[in-house]
């Protein structure tokens, strides 16, 4: 059997307090990973790890665990997203132990988007756990026990687990309670939703995340046009792209390049506020190195 020793660049950088850079890449909606690998290879040396989404927006795609394993086999460090929507506690544990066996150590624990939002709206959702209880489950596996408190015969897992956070949530007290619950459940890093209000991010960092000693990565989204920004305002709860950004995109001779400049400006802002950025450039991951260059972020 082929053995794949774990890649731990992301964990080492996080624990060393480095400014962290991750990027999101979706698995294919099919069986051919070629395009996913091409995008991931373009990001090698520019990001500490690549997030592989798990049925984002409840849309069918290749298994995040399998896609992460393909990246791992190609020497690219993945962060494997695991959502509770599609698995019961048996399936969740099975995939987490499988990740360990494949040398995949970074896990992002998510509740998952509602089934009705996706392309199989009549599918049956599971949601036996949600993100906090999934974190608690991983904490047990890392201590050498399964969900029933039975010892794992082959020893404990060694998973470096993170969680999502939304600094733009309307209720700061509710946000603080959930953030603290995720910390207590073992979250070692946090990746945020798309950030459009950096004053809110700064408030979150000073009032909620201060002193937690766990890195928070701000979500930076590449806006491709004014129409794209308006779509996000209509369809993504809790996000409001400011009018002045939409106007910039609308006036630009090349809206995509204007979006690249806006994202670079946001990376610069994030470097002053938090410990990292999580880059999201749906279908244009090839532009992420250009954004980082404009932001003055050197290769790793």
N, C-alpha and C positions, 0 to 999 in steps of 0.2 A: 504494500500500500504506500502511495506517495505521501510523504510528510511535508506539511507546510508550516515552518516555524512562524510564530506571530510577528507581524510588523507593529512596532510600538513607537514610531516617530511622533505621532499625535499625542500619545500619553506622556512621553518624555517632555515634549515641548510644553504641554499644559502644566505639568508638575514643576517645570523649570521657570514658569511665569513668562514664557515668550508670548509675543503677540501672535495669536493663532489665526490661521486662514483655512477655511474649509469651503468646499463648493458642492453644489447639488447636481447630480446627474440621474436622470430617470432610466430605469431598465427599458428594454425594448417592448413595444406592444406586439410581441411575436417571439420567435425563437432565435433570431440572429443578433448576437451581441456586437457586431462589427462597429456600428456607429457609436454605441456607448463606449467601446474601447478606444475609438479614435478620439472622442472628446476627452476621455480620462487621460489619455497619453499626452494630450496638449497641455494638461494641467499639472503633469508630473514635474516636480521641482518648483512649482509655484504655490501649491497648497499642501498643508500637512496631511490632509485626508479628504476623501471624496464621499459625500453622503449618497447612498443608494436608497431611493425612496421605496416605500412599501405601499403600493396601491394608492398613491396620492390622489386626493379628490375621489376616492373610491372607483377609480378607473383601472380596469384590468391591465396588468403588465406582468412581465416575467418576475418570478420570485425574487425578492430583495436578497434573500440568503444566497441563492444560486448566482445572482448577478455580482454580489460581493465576492463570492468565491472565485468567479472569473477574473475580477480585478486583482484579487490576491495572487492568483496564479501568474499574473502578468506583472507582479512586483509593484502594484499600486495599492496603497493602504486605504481600505474602505471604512466608512462608518455605516453599519447596517441598521437601517430603520426597521423596527419591529412594532407593528400596530396590533391593538387588541381586537379590532373589529372582526377579523376573520378566523381567529383561533381560540379554542378553549384553553384551559390551564395545562392540559396534557400537550397540546400542539405547541404552545408557547415554550414550555420546558424542552420539548424535543428539538425545536429549532435553535434554542439557546445553547443546548449541549452540542448540537451539530456545528454551530458557529465556533465553539471552543475547539472542536476536533479539526476544523478546517483552518485554524490559525487566525480566525477573525475575532478580534478582541473588542473593537469599538462598537457599541450598541447605542442607538437613540430610541428610548422607550416612549411610545406614543399611544394615545387612546385610539386615534384613527378617525377619518372623516366618515360622516353618516352615509350609509349605503345609497340612500335616495339621491345623493348629490352626484352619483357616478353613472356609469354606462350599463350597470346591471341593477336597476332600482328595485327589482322584485326579489333579489337575492336575500337570503336570510342572514342578518347580522348576528354576531356572537356577543362581543362585549362582556364576556364573563369577568374580565378585569378592566380597569382603566389605567392610565399612565402611572399613577402613584402606586397602585397595588402591583403593577408590573415591575416597577423599581424595587418594591419590597421583595417580590419573587426572585429577582436577580440577586438581591442582597443575600437571600437564603442560599441560592446556588453557589454564590461566591464564598459562603461560609461552609459549604460542603453538604447541604441538605436540600431535599426536594420540598415541594409545597406541603407535603404531609409530614414534614420534619423527619423524614427517613434519611439516613446518611447516604450520600452518593458513593457507590462502591469503588469508583475510579478516582475519587478525590474531588476537591472543589473546582469550580470554574474560576477563571481569572478574567472577568469581563469588565471593561472600562465603560461605564454607562453614563449617558447624558439624558437630558430632558429638554422639552420645548418650553419656552416662556414667551409671554406677550406683554412687553413693557407698556404698550399703549392701551391696555385694558382699562375700562372705565372706572373700576373700583380699585383704588390703590390698596385698601385694607384686604380685599378679597384676593388680590394678586399676591400680597405679602403672605397671607395664610397658605396659599397653594405653593408658593415658592419655598416656604419653610418646610412644608410637608414633603416636597420633593428632595430637599436637602436632607431631611431626617431619614428618608427612604434610600439614601445612598447616591444621589445624583452627583457626578464628579465634574460635569460641565453643563452649560446651558446654551442652546441655540435659539435665537429669537425669531419670531415671525418678521415679515417685511417691516422695516422701520421707515416711516415717513415723517415722524415728529421727533427730532433729536433732542428737543427740550424735555419731552416725556421720557426718552431713554436716559437722559442725565438725571432726571428726578428719580427714576427707578434705581439707577446705580447708587445714588446717594442716600435714598430713603429705604430701599428694600434689600439690595444686594451688597451694600457696604459691609465689609468685614467677613463675608461668607467664605473667602479664600477659594472660591471655585470660579473658573473663567466663564464670562458671559460673552457670547459672540453675537454681534448685531447682524440681523438679516438685511443684506443689501441686494436689491432687486433691479435688474436691468430693464428699464422702461424703453420700449422700442418705438413708441409713437404716442401722440396725444390720445388717440383712440384706445390704445393699450392701457394708458393711465386711467381713462374714463371707465373702461371695462372693470378695472380693479376696484375703483371706487364704488361701482354698482354691485359687484359680485363677491368681494372679499370682505367679510364682516370685520369690523374693528380697524380698518385701514382707510385713511383719507389722504390721497395724493393732493398736496396743496395746489391751488389755482395757478400760482406763479410757475410751478414746475410744468403744469399742463400747457400754459401759455408759451414757455420756452420751447417745448417740444413742437407745438403747433406752428411757431414762427420759424423753426429751424429749416434750413435748406436740406439738411440730412438729419432727419429725426433720430435715426439709430445712433449716429455718432454723437448727437447731442445727449442721448440717453447714456452713452458710454461716459461722457464728461460729467454728467450728473452723478452717476454711480461712483466715479472716482472722487468727486467732491464729498460724497457721503462716506466713503472709506476713510478719507482724511478726518472727517468729523468723528467717526467711530474710534479712530486711533487715540483721540484725546479723551474719550469717555469710558471705554470698556476694554476688554482684554482680547478682542478678536472680531473677525467678520466672517459671516457665512454668506457666500456669494450664490445668487440665484439668477441664472441667465437662460431661461427656458428656451431650448433649441438653438441658443447661440453661446454655448459654453466656450466656444473658441475665442470669444471676445474678452473673457475674464483676464487673461494675461495683459491685454491692452489696458483694461481698467486698472489693474494693479500697477502697471508701469506709470500711468498718468497720476496715480495717487502717491507715487514715490515709494512703493513697496517693492523691495528688491527680491530676486529669486531666493529661495531657501538655501 
